[in-house]
Amino acid sequence: MPPTPSRDVEAELEALDARLNELLPPRYQHCYNDVPPTSMGSAKLKYDEDGRVAWGEIWTTYCDLAMAGGPPHRGKLLEPPPAEEVESDPARHAEVVAELDRAIGLTTGAATVPGYAPGWLGIPCAAADEAAWLQFAVTAENVSARRRGTTLQLPAGPGFRPEKEIKNVVVALSKSLHYWDGHLTDAQQKLAEHESWDPATAAEAAADPAAHAEATAAIEDAARAVGLPISPRRYAGWIGVETADEEAAVWLLRAILVGRVPARREEEVLYLPVVAGRGPRVAEVFRDAWGLWTAHSNRRPAWRPSGRRG
């Protein structure tokens, strides 16, 4: 049996770097050490003379993009509410949607439209490229996002509060739009994939349990095959893979996003999407990213992002 050819790690890293530069704003290109993965803190809400949140006066700067290695806006995933919850309190849901519309308009100038299903609010985009890139960026901030054609879909529910969930949605969107509008070149804005990625909700997983179980198994098997444990924190549409530390989670997240698969992290836990029929694809992209990480981590420590100080 002929020997397995050795990997050209340098060439693979250069290829990864080139593909990452196609996806991220120029400020993050060739940048693996300068994007701190820890949060700068959260801005407090301001109120106008009528007691309403002055959404347009709160943020003048933003933390680094989570998809570039910066801190996710939320520590845990904000999920859409079940349809039954929305339908049980339509009056309060309408109030939340109205406040999200006001907040998004004041912070980004974007309009909103009814979502494609209960629990979602639509944000029309200029093109499918924009909606696809924003879906990946918002998801990396730990806020659920979907796409229907040129319309980005964000969660909305009657239990959302201005100081918590509404703020989370507004910040994740405005932060992502800030980088899309002001930092991506025209060429980069055309590079987003148009595939549909809908990590399963609990209702969707229950509707097709065999397909959901198949996708879940493919991803979990890939993680266990490289010796990584599965996180006990469960989401219907996400598998958590426990990495050694935040540096490893950030590096892997960026490499997986380059493979045009959505990903996010909660501290050192990397989350991969469970989508019916896409399990093998996610597993393959994860294996490629992990193989490259292990191949280069001891040789090229300068490639590892670091938020540690002192």
N, C-alpha and C positions, 0 to 999 in steps of 0.2 A: 504494500500500500504506500503510495507516494506520500512524503511528508507534507503537512499542512503549511502552505506558504505563510510567512510572517506578515503581520499587518503593517502597513505603512501609516503609523499613527499620525505622523506629521501631516501627511496628505489628507487624511480623514478630518483632522482638526481644521485644516485650512478650508476644506470643503464645507464643514459645519459652520465655520465663521462666515463664509461667503453667503450661505443660505440664511444665517441669522441676520446678516446685514440687509438682506432683501426684505425681511419682515419688520425690523425695528427702526425707529427714528435714528437719524445720524448720530445723535448724542450718545447712543448706546453701542455704536459700532466699535468692534475691537475692544470692548470694555467688559472685562471679567472681574476686575478687582474693585471698581469704583462705584458699584451699585449696592448700597447697604440694604440688606434684607429686613432690617428692623424698622419699626414705625417711627415717624417724627412726632406722633401725637395727633389728636383729633381736634379740629377747630370747633369752638362752641357756637351754638346758634345765636343769632342776633334777631331782634324783633323790632317791627316798625311801631309807629304811634298808635296803630289800631290793634296791636297785640299779635299780628301775624308774623310768621317767620320772614325775615328780610333775606331771602335766599340769594339775591343778587349782590349782597354786601359781605358775604362770609369768606369766600375763597379768592385769593389773588395769586397764590402759588399752589403747586401740587407736589406730592411725593413722587418718587420714581414709579414708573409703570410696573405693576406686578409681573406682567408677562416679560419684562426685561430683567427681572430679578429683584425689583423693589418690594416693599411690604404690601401685602394685600390689604385693601381697605378694611375688610372684615376678617375677624379671626376664624369664624365658622361660616359655612355656606348659608346664604339667604335663599330659601326655596320659595316657589310659588305656593300659595295656599291651595288646599283641595277645592274642587268646584263646589262641593256642598257647603263649605265655609263661606264662600262668596255669595252663594245663592241664599244663605240663611240670614244675611244682613245686607240687603241691597242698598239701603240708605247710607249706612256707614261706608260701604265699599265705594259708593259714588262720591262721598266726601274725600276719601283717600285718593281716588283717581283725579278729582279736581285739584287737590293740593299738589299731587305729582305733576299735573299739567302746568300749574302755576310755577312750581319750583324749577322744572326743566326749562320752561320758557325764560325765566329770569336768569338762570345760570348758563344756558347754552344757546338760547334763541330757537331751539328746536320745538316743533309741534308734536302733539301726541294724537293718536287715533285709538279707537277701541282695539283691544287685543284679539288675537285669533281664537281665544278660548277663555273661559272664566279663570281669573288669576293672573292674567297677562295684560300688559299695556303696550301698544305699538308706538314705535318711533320711526316715522318714514325717513329713509336715507336717500341720498342722491342716486346711488347705484348699489347693486348687489355686492360689489367689492367693499364698499364702506360698511354695509350691514354685516358682512362676514368678518371683517377685521375687528369691528366693534364687539361682535359676539365673543370672539376669543379674548379680547382685552378685558371686557366686563367680567367674563367668567373667571379670569385669572385674579380678579379683585374679590372673588368669593361672593359674587352676586349672580344668580342664575340668569341666563340669557339664551334666547333662541332667535331664529331668523325665519321669516316667511317672505321669500322673494327679496324685495328691497326694504323690507320693514323689520327693524330690530324689535324683539319682544322682551320686555322686562317684567319682573313680578310685581303684582299689586294685590293687596287683600285688605279686608275690613279690619284686621288686627294690626295693620301697619301704623306706627306712631311717627310724628314729625321728627323727634329727636333720635329715633333709632332707624327703623326700616326705611322710612321715606328718605331720610338723610343718606342712608347707605346706597339706595338706588340712584339718588341724585349725584352723589360724589363719584360713584363708579362710572356713571355715564359721562359726567362733565370732565372728569379726569381723562377718560379715554378719548373723548372728542377733542379735548385740548391738544393731545398729541397727534391725533389724526389730522386736524385742521392746520396745526401750526408747525409740525415737525416732520411729517412724512413727505417725501418727494412725490411728484406725480407718478413716476414709474413705480414706486413702492405701493402706491394706492391701487395699482392694477394687479397686484400679486396675490391677493387673498383668494383662497379656494372657495368655490361655490357649493361644496358638499354640505348637506344638511346634517348637523350634529345635535341631537336631542337626547341628552342623558335622561334616562327614564325617571318619571315620577313613580310614586308608589302605585297609583292607579294603573299606569301604563305597564308596569312590571307585572301586576296581577292579571292584566288583560291577556298577556301572552307569556305565561310563566316559563314555558320551554325555551323560547328564544332568549328570554332574559337570563335564564340559568346557563345557557350555552355561552353567551357573551361574558357573563361573570366568570365562569370556569376558565375560559381562555386567558383572561387577564390574571386571575389569581394563580393559575398554573405557571404563567410566565414569571411572576414575581417570586414564587416559591422556588422555581428552578434555579434562580440566581442567589438563593439564600436570604431573601428579604421577607419579613413577616407581614401579614395583612393586618391593618389597623382594626381594632375592635369597634371603632366608631363607624356606624353603618349609615349609608345613604342608599336609596334605591338605585340611583343613577351614577354612583361613583364608588370605585374601589380605592381604598387608602393603602398605600405601600409605605411602610416605615423605613426611612433611610437613616443613615448614621447621624446626620445633623442638617441644619438649614442650608449649609453650603452645598451639600450633595443634592438636596431637594431642589434648590434654585437651579443648579447646573442641569439637572435632569429635566426640569420643567421647560427650560429654554430649548434643550435639544429635542424634546417631544413636540413642542410648538412648531419647531422648524419642520417636523414631519407632517405638519398640517393636521395635527390631532389636538383638540382642546385639552388643557390640563390646568390644574391649580394646586395650591398647597396650603396646608394648615400647619405652620411651623415646619417641623422636619418630615411631616407626612405628605407624600406626593399623592394626588388623587387623579385617577384615570377614568374616563367616561365609560359607562355601560350603555351601549346602544345596540339594539337588536340587529344582528347581522354584521356588526363591526368589531366583535371581540377579537378575531384573529388579526385584523388590521392594527388595532390598538396594541395588542401583544407584540406584534412584529416591530412596531415603532419603539415600544418600550425596550425590547431586547437590544435593538440597535443602539439606542441611547445608552443603555447600561453597559454594553460591551465597550463602547467608546470611552465612557467614563472610567471604567476599570483599567482600560488600556493606557490612558494618559495620566491618571490622577497622581501616580508616583513619579512620573517623568516630568510633568509640566505643572508644578504646583501654582505657577503664576496665572494659570487659566482659571483657578478656582475663585469665585466671587467671595468677598469677605466683608462683613459688616462689623467685624470686631474692631474695637478701638483701643488705643493705649498699648 
